[in-house]
Amino acid sequence: MSEKEHSLDSIVDFATGRTLPLVGAEANRQRLERFLVERKGYDRADLAIDVDIRLTVAGQPYHSQIDLVLSLEGRRFMLFKIAAGSLGSREREVLAAARLLEPHILPLAAASDGLSAIVMDVASGRRLGGLEAIPDRAEARRILEKMPQPPLPEGRREKEKLIFRTYDQQNVNVQRNV
């Protein structure tokens, strides 16, 4: 039996209704999804899970996924790295991802274990707070309306790619590797 053929427990994703393997921090992502919908007023359709990110890093293709991305009216707004352990060790990874996912930088990024979070302003890299710092849907709309989303300078973009890949390669207990 190959590694991918072994039996796994599964869970029904709150946002999409899809059945997913219950690996890594999946239960934590489910808690965060519920929090975003039930407490922050987002629609389930605003949440995208396992969003592909494709980069060329040092001349080599690199493919990964972002655990959770919030969008409003088709505009990506905030991304999350879901973790089971130390959130502080994920800060640099989520900042890099939020600077690379789109041609422009996203306004916000967070590392979360579903019960707590470190929310950051992507442009400055400054910590904004915990779960309470995640804007509700109405506030997110206001932020998107007034916040310019500048592109990252190309030289800085190349550095962020190296940072993202370095951290991301350490993620072993994730669905894409099952």
N, C-alpha and C positions, 0 to 999 in steps of 0.2 A: 504494500500500500504506500503510495507516495505521500509526501507531507501535505499536499493540498487535498488529498482524499479522506483524511481523517475526519471523524465526526466532531462537530462543534455545537455548543448550545447557541441558540439564536434569540433575537429580540426583534420586536416590530418597532421600527423607527417612528417616533412621535410625529415628526414633521412630514415624512413622505409616505408612511404606511408600508414601506418595503421591509421585508424580513432581512435582517443583517446578522452576521456572526457576532456573538457576544464575546469579543476579544478586547484586550487592553482596557482602555478607558471608555468603552462604549456606554456603560451604565451612567458614567459621568456626563457624557454628551446628552443622553436622554434627559437627565435632570436639568441641564442648561437649556435645552430646547423647550421644555415645559415652562421654565422660568421666563424665557423670552416671550413666549406666547401668553401665558397666564398672568404674569406680573408686569411685563413691559409693553404689552399690547400689540406685539407683532403678529402678523398673519403667518400661518404655517408656510404659505407660499413665499414669504420673505426669507425663509431659511433654506440654504442649499448645503448639502453635506457632501463630503469627499470631493471637493471641487478640484479639478485637475489644474496643475501648474506645470508648464513645460518651459524649460530654460535651456540655453546653451551656456555652459559654464566651462571656461578655459578651453573653448573649442569643442567640447563634448556635450551631447544632448543629455539632459537630466529631467526626469519626470517624477513628480510626486503628487500629493494631494493635500489640500487644506481641509481640516476637520469640519469647519462650519463657517459659512460666509453669510452675512446679513446683507440684503439688498432692499432698496426702496425704489419702486417704479422703474425697475430694470437697472438701477445704478448700484453697484457694489459699494458698501458703506463701511463695513467692519468685518474683521475676520477673527476667528478663535482657534487656538491650539488647545485641545483637550488633553489633560494630563492626569495621571493617577498619583504622581509624586510632586516634587518641588516645583512650584509655579515660577519662582524666581529664575530657575535655570532655563526657562522657556522664553523669557522676555526677548532676548536678542533674536531668536528664531522667528517669533511672530512679527517683530518690527521689520525684519528683512522680508518676510513673506508679504506683508502689507505694502511694502515699497516695490514689490516685483509683480504681484498678481495682475495688475493692470498697467497700462502705459503711464498712468498718473498714480500718485500715492493715495491709499485709502485714508480717510480721516482717523479711524480708530482701529486698534488691535488689542487682543486680550489673550491671556493664558488663563484657563479655568479648569477646576476639578469638579464643576457642577455645583459646588457648595460655596466656593469663594472664587475670586478672580483678581488678576492684576490687569487693569485697563490702562492703556497708554495712548497718548497723542502720538501719531505716527510721524508727523513732520518734525517734532522736537525730540521724540523719544522719552518724553516726560511721563511719569506715572500720574494717573488721574485719580486712582482709588480702586476700590473693590467692586463687587457686584452692583452696588448702588450707583457707581459711576457709569454703568451702561445706560445710555439714554433710552427713554421710552420712544415709541414710534413717532410721536408728534415732535419730540425734541430732535430726533434723528433727522426728520424732514427739514427742520429749521437749520440744523448744522449743515446739511447738504446744500441748502439754498444759498447760504452766505459764505461757505468755505470754498475757496479756490482749491482745485486739486492739481497742483503743479506736477509736471513730470520730474522724475529724478534725473539729474545730470548723468550722462552716459558713463563717465568714469566712476561715479558713485554707484551706479547700477551694477557695474561689473564686480565691485567689492561686495555689494549686498548679495549677489548671486553666490559668491564663494562662502559667505557667512551662512546663508540659508542652507546650501548643500551640506556644509560641514555639520551643522546641527541636525538637519533632517536625516542624514545617514545614520544617526544614532537611534532613530525611532524604529525599534525592531518589533514591538508587540502591537502592530497596527493591521487593520483589515487588508490593506493592499499587499502585505507580506504573508498573508495566510494561504 
